[in-house]
Amino acid sequence: MNYRKYVAATVIVASSLLASPAVYAATSVSSPVLAMFGKSKMVKVTFMNDSSSPMEVKAGEDVIKLEAGKPVTVSLTPGTRIVSTTDTSTRKAGSLIAEANNSLNGATIHIK
């Protein structure tokens, strides 16, 4: 009779030792999911119109008007494409100027 109690106690202790790593692993699965919903870091870029006439550029869906000789600072999400919408002496409308990424953070882009 005592033998059965020892066997039962051993089975309970062994199963609890084996179950605790499985429970720990199951609860840590949700941590990468939380990173997916975090805020993405914004890239701050300054555009400088070095031509003598005003021009427009398109950053994603937003149109940015650049007055001649005046800087304009914007915050963009990484991966946003900056495209010229105005023909200039060096660029055609629709040409890619830059793509926002972390290496452009704090940079000034001069456009002629």
C-alpha positions in Angstrom: 0.0 0.0 0.0 2.8 2.5 0.8 4.5 1.4 -2.4 1.6 2.8 -4.4 1.8 6.2 -2.6 5.5 6.5 -3.4 4.9 5.6 -7.1 2.0 8.1 -7.3 4.1 10.9 -5.6 7.0 10.2 -8.0 4.7 10.3 -11.0 3.2 13.7 -9.9 6.7 15.2 -9.2 8.1 14.0 -12.5 5.1 15.3 -14.5 5.3 18.7 -12.9 9.0 19.0 -13.6 8.3 18.1 -17.3 5.3 20.4 -17.6 6.9 23.6 -16.3 9.3 24.1 -19.3 6.4 23.5 -21.7 4.2 26.0 -19.9 7.1 28.6 -19.9 7.6 28.1 -23.6 3.9 28.4 -24.4 3.7 31.8 -22.6 6.8 33.3 -24.3 5.4 32.8 -27.8 3.3 36.0 -27.6 6.3 38.4 -27.1 7.3 38.6 -30.8 3.7 39.3 -31.7 3.8 42.4 -29.5 6.8 43.8 -31.5 4.7 43.6 -34.6 2.2 46.2 -33.2 4.8 48.6 -31.9 5.4 52.0 -33.4 7.9 52.2 -36.2 10.6 54.7 -35.9 10.1 57.8 -38.1 12.8 59.2 -40.4 13.2 63.0 -40.2 14.4 64.4 -43.6 14.9 68.0 -44.7 14.3 68.9 -48.3 16.1 72.0 -49.8 15.0 73.5 -53.1 18.2 74.7 -54.7 16.5 75.8 -57.9 15.2 79.3 -58.6 11.5 78.2 -59.0 9.1 76.4 -56.7 8.6 72.7 -57.1 6.7 69.8 -55.7 7.7 66.3 -54.5 5.5 63.5 -53.5 6.4 61.5 -50.3 4.2 58.4 -50.4 0.7 59.9 -50.9 1.6 63.4 -49.5 2.5 66.2 -51.8 5.2 68.6 -50.4 5.6 72.1 -51.9 9.2 73.4 -51.9 9.7 77.1 -52.2 12.9 78.2 -53.9 15.8 78.3 -51.3 13.6 77.4 -48.3 14.1 74.1 -46.4 11.1 71.9 -45.5 11.5 69.2 -42.7 9.2 66.2 -42.7 8.9 62.9 -40.8 8.4 59.8 -42.9 8.0 56.2 -42.2 10.9 54.0 -43.4 10.3 52.7 -46.9 8.4 55.8 -48.1 9.5 56.8 -51.7 10.1 60.4 -52.5 9.3 61.2 -56.1 9.6 64.4 -58.2 6.3 65.7 -59.5 7.7 68.7 -61.3 10.0 68.8 -64.3 13.3 70.5 -63.6 16.5 71.0 -65.6 18.0 67.8 -63.9 14.9 65.7 -63.2 11.8 64.6 -65.0 8.5 64.3 -63.2 8.0 60.9 -61.7 11.7 60.2 -61.1 12.7 58.7 -57.8 14.7 61.1 -55.6 15.2 58.9 -52.5 13.6 56.2 -50.3 13.3 57.0 -46.6 15.4 54.7 -44.4 17.2 55.0 -41.1 20.5 56.2 -42.7 18.7 59.4 -44.0 17.5 60.3 -40.5 18.5 64.0 -39.9 19.8 64.4 -43.5 19.2 67.3 -45.9 18.4 66.5 -49.5 19.2 69.3 -51.9 17.1 69.2 -55.1 17.9 71.2 -58.2 
